Amino acid sequence: MNWDSLGMYALFSGICWLIGAYGAFRNHRKVAVGVTGLGSLVFFLFIVGLWLSLERPPLRTMGETRLWYSFFLSIIGLILYVKCKYRWVLSFSTLMSLVFVIINVMKPEIHSKTLMPALQSAWFVPHVIVYMFSYAMMGAATLTALYLWFRKQPEEPTHEELIVCDNLVRIGWAFLSLGMTMGALWAKEAWGDYWTWDPKETWAAATWLGYLLYMHLRPHMKDHDYTFALLIFNFILLQMCWWGINFLPAAQSSVHVY
């Protein structure tokens, strides 16, 4: 298994996700769940195969992290569909997963087996996987907010729909906090300090504080427009933390550039 095999696996998973999204839209529940789950399973098998081929966890490059993001987002969308019966959640989440897969297919990266010394740590795998899961949770929350925002007229979001959005943020923020803690312990082991205000760490702190602010303000917000706007703004912060900093001059000397 190597990166060249991504196209074949992506095509199969993408077709399954599209069929699942259509099934959810048409309210064919068994088709939506079964076919979407099959697509996610096949995509996960590619990740496992790539792991075995590289003889290291596929978590080093931006392209490799996008694989995990696509997988987690498809799974989270499926869980929300099963639990909350929101047809649009599954459609939106799997379509976003497919977008990130297409980016990987269109922009292949060089994937070597070598890991720099700093990445040869027990914290490497759990730190990155936890972060990717939290990013996927925040992505699902943002998709939910966008849907509710554009659907606001003439139908206002229900209390239950807002709770779903809030719970996604709470779970995502908890994993974000866990990922930051793991990262601090890893930094202490690798570079001798828990926190150095590296550009990546600075944007991570801004993202963490942004979602914390949302959780504190959300119960007091009467206008849902502000609620959704803050959530989308926080997702933009998250994107800066994940890949946006790579375009900043200050990040070129970052210890997080691998």
C-alpha positions as CSV (number, residue, x, y, z in Angstrom):
1,M,0.0,0.0,0.0
2,N,1.4,3.4,-0.9
3,W,0.1,6.9,-1.7
4,D,-0.5,6.0,-5.3
5,S,-3.3,3.7,-4.2
6,L,-5.2,6.6,-2.7
7,G,-7.1,7.3,-6.0
8,M,-8.6,3.9,-6.1
9,Y,-9.7,3.9,-2.5
10,A,-10.9,7.5,-2.7
11,L,-13.0,6.7,-5.7
12,F,-14.7,3.8,-4.0
13,S,-15.2,5.6,-0.7
14,G,-16.3,8.8,-2.5
15,I,-19.0,6.9,-4.4
16,C,-20.2,5.2,-1.2
17,W,-20.3,8.6,0.6
18,L,-22.3,10.2,-2.3
19,I,-24.7,7.3,-2.4
20,G,-25.1,7.5,1.4
21,A,-25.7,11.2,1.3
22,Y,-28.4,10.7,-1.4
23,G,-29.9,7.9,0.7
24,A,-30.1,10.2,3.7
25,F,-31.6,13.0,1.6
26,R,-34.3,10.5,0.3
27,N,-34.8,9.2,3.8
28,H,-33.5,5.7,2.9
29,R,-32.0,5.1,6.3
30,K,-30.6,1.6,5.9
31,V,-28.9,2.5,2.6
32,A,-27.5,5.7,4.0
33,V,-26.0,4.0,7.1
34,G,-24.8,0.9,5.4
35,V,-23.2,2.5,2.3
36,T,-21.7,5.4,4.2
37,G,-20.2,3.0,6.8
38,L,-18.7,0.9,4.0
39,G,-17.1,3.9,2.5
40,S,-15.6,4.9,5.8
41,L,-14.4,1.4,6.5
42,V,-12.6,1.1,3.1
43,F,-11.0,4.5,3.6
44,F,-9.8,3.5,7.1
45,L,-8.3,0.3,5.5
46,F,-6.3,2.6,3.2
47,I,-5.0,4.5,6.3
48,V,-4.0,1.3,8.0
49,G,-2.4,0.0,4.8
50,L,-0.4,3.2,4.4
51,W,0.7,2.9,8.1
52,L,2.0,-0.6,7.5
53,S,3.7,0.5,4.2
54,L,5.4,3.5,5.7
55,E,6.3,1.6,8.9
56,R,5.2,4.6,10.8
57,P,1.9,6.3,11.6
58,P,0.7,8.5,8.7
59,L,0.4,11.6,10.7
60,R,3.5,13.6,9.8
61,T,2.5,15.7,6.7
62,M,-0.5,17.9,6.1
63,G,-1.8,15.4,3.5
64,E,-1.6,12.6,6.0
65,T,-3.6,14.6,8.6
66,R,-6.2,15.3,6.0
67,L,-6.7,11.6,5.7
68,W,-7.6,11.3,9.3
69,Y,-9.8,14.4,9.2
70,S,-11.8,13.0,6.3
71,F,-12.2,9.7,8.1
72,F,-13.3,11.1,11.4
73,L,-15.7,13.6,9.8
74,S,-17.5,10.9,7.9
75,I,-17.8,8.8,11.1
76,I,-19.0,11.8,13.2
77,G,-21.6,12.6,10.5
78,L,-22.8,9.0,10.5
79,I,-23.1,8.9,14.3
80,L,-25.1,12.2,14.3
81,Y,-27.3,10.9,11.5
82,V,-28.1,7.7,13.5
83,K,-28.5,9.4,16.8
84,C,-30.3,12.6,15.9
85,K,-31.8,11.6,12.5
86,Y,-30.6,14.8,10.8
87,R,-30.4,13.9,7.1
88,W,-28.5,17.1,6.3
89,V,-25.7,16.3,8.8
90,L,-24.7,13.1,7.0
91,S,-24.8,14.8,3.6
92,F,-22.8,17.8,4.6
93,S,-20.2,15.9,6.6
94,T,-19.5,13.2,3.9
95,L,-19.3,15.9,1.2
96,M,-16.8,17.8,3.2
97,S,-14.8,14.6,3.8
98,L,-14.8,14.1,0.0
99,V,-13.5,17.6,-0.6
100,F,-10.5,16.9,1.6
101,V,-9.9,13.6,-0.1
102,I,-10.0,15.3,-3.5
103,I,-7.4,17.8,-2.3
104,N,-5.1,14.9,-1.4
105,V,-5.6,13.3,-4.8
106,M,-5.0,16.5,-6.6
107,K,-2.1,17.5,-4.5
108,P,0.0,14.4,-3.7
109,E,2.9,14.8,-1.2
110,I,6.2,13.0,-0.8
111,H,5.8,10.5,2.0
112,S,9.0,9.0,3.3
113,K,9.4,6.5,6.1
114,T,11.8,8.8,8.0
115,L,10.7,10.5,11.2
116,M,12.8,13.3,12.6
117,P,13.9,12.7,16.2
118,A,11.3,15.0,17.7
119,L,8.5,12.8,16.2
120,Q,9.9,9.6,17.6
121,S,8.0,10.0,20.8
122,A,5.2,8.1,22.4
123,W,3.1,11.3,22.4
124,F,3.2,11.6,18.6
125,V,0.3,9.3,17.7
126,P,-2.2,10.2,20.4
127,H,-1.5,13.9,20.2
128,V,-2.2,14.2,16.4
129,I,-5.1,11.7,16.4
130,V,-6.8,13.5,19.3
131,Y,-6.3,16.8,17.5
132,M,-7.7,15.5,14.2
133,F,-10.8,14.1,16.1
134,S,-11.4,17.4,17.8
135,Y,-11.0,19.3,14.4
136,A,-13.6,16.9,12.9
137,M,-16.0,17.6,15.8
138,M,-15.6,21.3,15.3
139,G,-16.1,20.9,11.6
140,A,-19.3,19.0,12.3
141,A,-20.4,21.8,14.6
142,T,-19.7,24.4,12.0
143,L,-21.6,22.6,9.3
144,T,-24.5,22.3,11.8
145,A,-24.3,26.1,12.5
146,L,-24.2,26.9,8.8
147,Y,-27.2,24.8,8.0
148,L,-29.2,26.3,10.9
149,W,-28.1,29.8,9.9
150,F,-29.2,29.6,6.3
151,R,-32.4,27.7,7.3
152,K,-33.2,30.3,9.9
153,Q,-35.9,32.0,7.8
154,P,-38.7,31.2,8.0
155,E,-37.9,28.4,10.6
156,E,-36.0,29.3,13.7
157,P,-33.6,26.7,15.1
158,T,-35.1,24.6,17.8
159,H,-33.7,24.2,21.3
160,E,-32.7,20.6,20.5
161,E,-30.8,21.6,17.3
162,L,-28.9,24.2,19.2
163,I,-28.0,21.7,21.9
164,V,-26.6,19.3,19.2
165,C,-24.4,22.2,18.1
166,D,-23.3,23.0,21.6
167,N,-22.6,19.4,22.5
168,L,-20.4,19.0,19.4
169,V,-18.4,22.0,20.5
170,R,-18.1,20.8,24.1
171,I,-16.8,17.4,23.0
172,G,-14.5,18.9,20.5
173,W,-13.2,21.4,23.0
174,A,-12.5,18.6,25.5
175,F,-10.4,16.7,23.0
176,L,-8.8,20.0,22.0
177,S,-7.8,20.5,25.6
178,L,-6.5,16.9,25.8
179,G,-4.5,17.4,22.6
180,M,-2.9,20.6,24.0
181,T,-2.0,18.8,27.2
182,M,-0.3,16.0,25.3
183,G,1.4,18.5,23.1
184,A,2.8,20.3,26.1
185,L,4.1,17.1,27.7
186,W,5.6,16.2,24.3
187,A,7.3,19.6,24.0
188,K,8.8,19.2,27.4
189,E,10.3,15.9,26.4
190,A,11.5,17.1,23.0
191,W,12.6,20.7,23.5
192,G,12.8,21.1,27.3
193,D,9.8,23.4,27.8
194,Y,6.0,22.9,28.0
195,W,5.2,26.1,26.0
196,T,7.3,28.5,24.0
197,W,4.6,30.6,22.1
198,D,5.7,29.1,18.9
199,P,3.4,30.4,16.0
200,K,1.6,27.0,16.0
201,E,1.2,27.1,19.8
202,T,-0.1,30.7,19.7
203,W,-2.8,29.9,17.1
204,A,-3.7,26.8,19.1
205,A,-4.2,28.9,22.2
206,A,-6.3,31.4,20.2
207,T,-8.5,28.6,18.9
208,W,-8.8,27.0,22.4
209,L,-9.8,30.4,23.9
210,G,-12.2,31.1,21.1
211,Y,-14.2,28.0,21.7
212,L,-14.1,28.5,25.4
213,L,-15.5,32.0,24.9
214,Y,-18.3,30.5,22.7
215,M,-19.2,28.0,25.5
216,H,-19.4,30.8,28.1
217,L,-21.3,33.3,25.9
218,R,-23.7,30.9,24.2
219,P,-26.2,30.5,27.1
220,H,-26.6,34.3,27.2
221,M,-27.0,34.9,23.5
222,K,-30.5,35.7,22.4
223,D,-29.7,36.4,18.8
224,H,-28.7,33.2,17.0
225,D,-26.9,35.2,14.3
226,Y,-24.1,36.1,16.8
227,T,-24.0,32.5,18.0
228,F,-23.4,31.1,14.5
229,A,-21.0,33.9,13.5
230,L,-18.8,33.3,16.6
231,L,-18.8,29.6,15.8
232,I,-17.7,30.1,12.2
233,F,-15.1,32.7,13.3
234,N,-13.6,30.1,15.7
235,F,-13.5,27.5,12.9
236,I,-11.5,30.0,10.8
237,L,-9.1,30.3,13.8
238,L,-8.9,26.5,13.8
239,Q,-8.0,26.4,10.1
240,M,-5.2,29.0,10.7
241,C,-3.9,26.7,13.5
242,W,-4.1,23.6,11.3
243,W,-2.6,24.8,8.0
244,G,-3.0,28.5,7.6
245,I,0.2,29.3,9.6
246,N,2.3,27.6,6.9
247,F,1.8,30.7,4.8
248,L,3.0,33.1,7.5
249,P,6.6,34.2,7.4
250,A,7.0,33.7,11.2
251,A,6.1,30.0,10.8
252,Q,9.0,29.2,8.6
253,S,11.3,29.0,11.7
254,S,8.7,27.1,13.7
255,V,9.6,23.9,15.4
256,H,6.3,22.5,14.2
257,V,7.4,22.6,10.5
258,Y,8.3,19.0,9.6
